[in-house]
Amino acid sequence: MADKPEKTKARLPRGFADRGAEDIRAVEKMMATIRSVYELYGFEPVDQPMIEYTDALGKFLPDQDRPNEGVFSFQDDDDQWLSLRYDLTAPTARFVAENYDRLPKPYRSYRSGWVFRNEKPGPGRFRQFMQFDADTIGTPGVAADAEMAMMMADVMEALGIKRGDYIIRVNNRKVLDGVLEAIGLGGDHNAGRRLTVLRAIDKLDKLGSEGVRLLLGAGRKDESGDFTKGAGLDDNKIAAIFAIVSLSYSDLEGGIPDIKGIPAVARDAGELHDGFHELSTINQLVRASGYGADRIKIDPSVVRGLEYYTGPVFEAELLAEIPNEDGQIVRFGSVGGGGRYDGLVSRFRGEPVPATGFSIGVSRLMTALKNLGKLDTSDVIAPVVVLVMDKDVESLGRYQKMVADLRAAGIRSEMYLGGAGMKAQLKYADRRGSPVAVIQGGDERAKGEVQIKDLIEGARLSAEITDNAEWRAARPAQVTVAEGDLVAEVKKILAAQAADRAKGGASRPAYQ
């Protein structure tokens, strides 16, 4: 007897996730709101492919201590290296550089799409995730950065997040870069160590001061036992960095803050002074536009974890304590960020091209909004199911005609296409969350009639009503009508169900 072939094991790759109907609809609903704000600000949609030439991604990889391992790469037939994009910014820079002469300047655009990171996956850390970006390219002044911060505040409120439950935090990389230069971390040869420093500070809200100090020094072992090598800085250099990121200032109205504890050469650095001046300008612009410190706040701890930022940087943070998927109350933290990246387009053009942008982490923000009850998709009604009682061609045609009539009236509907009997078909409709089932057997066909089952009312009657008088007084869960009245009767039942939902009555979840 021949051996049976071994079955392929169905398994999801680590760091990736399947998505169901509810999550997809929630994301689409959220993104429609975000898109409306971007459009209100005058941004235009554009899209780039998921794959770029690896050299177009440049040196600004998300995991530079493992060169080219932060991205998924492969070679084409011409031995050219290609990579899946790790963010939407680098492809945008390539697109603008390639089409520079025909694009209006400033060029204001937005895009959404999947990005990929070839990094170690973990809880909440995926190798594939979606971003939604907006960018202004060709504006050198920080008015464009101030506008980004204001637009992100408007996005949060458009999504139903009230003031006090979010904050847009703004800083300037020139401030920290001035200090890094002063403590000997300037120049291209220190790019790797600088990135390690930036990524360490970027984890301040997650790891706290002690965890970040370890990453700035020799390194840190996490809860799983994995060791992350640190930047190798001594105590004095670590103290200089913390002197900057621990500054307390909210409005810069009094000029440059007192920055004791860092080398004198850093206090006198032109880049540091430029950074504080730009922050002061941003602060004045957002306040003049009516955005208070409860919405947009100058915060020295914001650095962003990518090397390509050259000026103002910003983060959108959720402050509300929100239940996660396991019911635990957590603080979600950052759901988006961005900043000025004046060097990306310039790489291709050989001339200065100022740019600034913001990226929203779609999946993370969607999860937070769902758990806050801000992304209700229960208004999506599952399809009406027309049961198939007879399978001859003439009968199938009649069932399909019923479905076509329902669809023409704007009612989601389907004809059962499986091979099961009536009981199994009703079970299928129940699993779909269908509100109504339509039945026509031989007897009904002979009379020109159809049976219509209100599946939601039927479920309620079965679960709640035990008294015969109460049963008779309830809305009927099944009616028989003339075939020509099918659409009108289904509409009537769906309207009654909608009224029940509005009153908080029986309902059925949307199809998953």
C-alpha positions, 0 to 999 in steps of 0.5 A, spaced: 500 500 500 502 506 497 504 511 503 499 517 503 503 523 501 505 528 507 500 534 508 503 541 508 502 544 515 498 550 515 502 555 519 502 563 519 509 566 518 512 569 525 511 577 525 505 577 520 497 577 521 491 575 518 485 580 518 478 578 518 472 582 515 471 586 522 478 589 522 478 590 515 472 594 515 474 598 522 481 600 518 477 602 512 472 607 516 478 610 520 482 611 514 476 615 511 476 619 516 483 621 516 483 622 509 478 627 509 482 631 514 488 630 509 484 632 504 481 638 508 488 641 508 489 640 501 493 634 500 493 630 494 493 622 494 499 618 490 501 611 491 508 608 490 510 600 489 511 596 495 518 594 492 524 599 490 531 598 488 535 597 495 540 603 493 534 608 493 532 606 500 539 609 502 543 608 508 537 610 512 535 603 514 531 601 520 536 596 523 543 599 521 547 595 526 545 589 521 546 592 514 541 590 509 538 586 514 532 591 516 529 590 510 527 584 505 531 584 499 532 579 493 535 580 486 532 580 479 534 577 473 539 583 472 542 582 478 539 588 481 538 588 488 530 590 490 527 591 497 520 591 500 519 598 502 520 599 510 516 605 510 513 610 505 517 616 506 523 613 502 519 611 496 516 618 496 523 621 496 525 617 490 518 619 486 519 626 488 526 626 485 524 622 479 518 627 477 521 633 480 520 638 474 513 636 473 510 637 480 508 643 483 512 645 489 511 645 495 508 638 493 503 636 498 501 629 498 498 623 502 499 615 501 497 609 505 500 602 504 503 596 507 511 596 509 515 591 511 521 590 517 526 584 517 526 585 524 525 580 530 517 580 531 514 580 538 508 582 542 505 588 538 511 588 533 510 585 526 514 584 520 508 587 516 504 593 518 500 599 514 502 606 515 498 612 512 502 618 511 502 626 509 508 629 506 510 637 504 516 637 500 519 643 498 518 648 504 524 650 508 520 654 513 518 650 520 511 653 518 510 646 514 512 642 521 507 646 525 502 645 520 503 637 520 502 638 528 496 641 527 493 636 522 495 631 527 491 634 532 485 635 528 486 627 525 485 625 533 479 629 534 476 627 527 476 620 530 473 622 536 479 622 541 477 627 546 482 633 548 486 630 554 486 623 551 491 625 546 497 629 545 502 631 539 509 632 542 514 636 538 521 636 539 527 638 534 533 633 532 538 639 532 537 640 539 540 633 540 544 633 534 548 639 537 549 635 544 551 628 540 556 632 536 559 635 542 560 629 546 564 626 540 558 622 536 558 627 529 560 625 522 558 619 518 563 614 521 559 614 528 552 613 524 551 607 527 552 609 534 548 615 533 542 611 531 543 606 537 542 612 541 536 615 538 533 608 538 534 608 545 532 614 547 525 613 543 524 607 548 524 612 554 516 611 555 517 604 554 523 602 558 524 608 563 530 612 564 534 606 567 532 601 561 535 607 556 541 608 560 543 601 559 542 601 552 546 608 552 551 604 555 553 597 555 547 594 553 540 591 556 537 584 557 530 584 556 525 579 559 526 574 554 533 573 556 535 576 549 541 581 550 541 588 546 548 591 545 548 598 547 551 605 544 557 604 549 557 611 552 560 613 558 557 616 564 558 623 563 556 622 555 550 619 558 549 624 563 549 630 557 544 626 553 539 626 559 540 633 561 537 634 554 531 629 554 529 631 561 529 638 560 522 641 562 519 646 558 512 647 555 512 654 551 519 656 550 517 663 551 522 665 555 528 663 550 533 657 550 532 653 557 537 653 562 541 646 560 546 645 565 549 639 565 552 638 558 559 640 556 559 648 554 561 647 547 554 644 546 551 650 550 554 654 545 553 649 539 549 653 533 545 647 531 542 647 538 541 654 538 537 653 531 533 647 534 531 651 540 529 657 535 525 653 530 521 650 536 520 657 539 517 659 532 513 652 531 510 654 538 508 661 536 505 658 530 500 653 533 498 657 539 496 663 534 492 658 530 488 656 537 492 650 538 493 650 546 498 646 550 493 641 551 493 639 544 500 640 542 506 640 546 514 641 546 517 635 549 525 634 549 524 627 549 521 626 542 527 623 538 524 618 533 528 612 531 530 613 524 537 617 522 534 621 516 530 626 520 534 633 520 529 638 524 523 638 528 520 631 529 513 630 532 509 624 535 502 623 536 500 619 543 494 617 546 494 618 553 487 615 555 488 608 559 485 603 554 483 596 555 487 591 550 485 585 547 486 581 553 482 586 557 488 589 561 488 596 562 494 599 558 497 606 555 497 605 548 503 611 547 505 613 540 500 611 534 504 616 529 510 620 528 514 624 523 519 630 522 523 634 517 527 630 512 531 635 508 536 630 506 532 624 503 530 627 496 537 631 496 540 624 495 537 623 488 538 631 486 544 633 489 541 640 491 537 641 498 530 639 497 526 641 504 521 636 506 517 634 512 511 629 513 507 625 518 506 617 518 500 614 522 501 607 524 494 604 522 493 597 525 496 600 532 491 606 532 485 602 529 486 597 535 486 603 540 480 606 537 476 599 537 477 598 544 475 605 546 469 604 542 470 609 537 470 604 531 463 601 531 462 597 525 455 593 527 452 598 522 454 593 517 448 588 515 450 581 514 447 578 507 440 575 506 440 568 505 436 565 499 435 558 501 436 552 495 430 547 496 430 544 489 436 544 485 434 543 478 436 549 473 429 552 473 428 553 480 436 555 481 434 561 476 428 563 480 432 563 487 437 567 483 432 572 480 430 573 488 437 575 489 437 579 483 431 583 486 434 584 493 440 586 490 437 591 485 433 594 491 440 595 495 439 589 500 446 585 501 444 578 499 446 571 496 443 564 494 446 559 498 451 555 494 453 549 498 450 542 497 447 541 504 439 541 506 435 546 509 437 545 516 444 546 514 443 552 510 439 555 516 445 554 520 450 557 515 445 563 515 446 563 522 453 563 522 454 568 517 449 573 522 444 573 516 438 577 519 433 574 514 432 567 510 428 566 504 425 559 503 421 557 497 420 549 496 415 546 491 409 548 495 410 555 495 412 555 488 406 552 486 402 558 490 407 563 487 409 565 495 415 565 499 417 564 506 421 569 510 424 568 516 426 573 521 432 570 524 434 575 529 427 575 532 426 568 531 433 567 536 430 572 541 423 569 541 427 562 542 431 565 548 427 569 552 419 568 551 416 561 554 409 563 555 404 562 549 400 568 550 407 572 550 409 568 544 403 570 540 403 577 542 410 578 539 412 580 532 412 574 527 418 571 526 416 568 520 411 570 514 409 567 508 408 573 502 406 573 495 413 572 491 412 579 488 412 582 495 419 579 497 423 585 497 418 590 500 417 585 506 424 584 507 425 591 507 420 591 512 423 586 517 430 590 516 427 596 518 424 593 524 431 590 526 434 597 525 429 600 530 430 594 535 438 596 535 437 603 535 433 602 542 438 597 544 434 591 543 436 584 540 442 584 534 446 580 531 454 581 529 456 583 523 459 577 519 466 576 521 
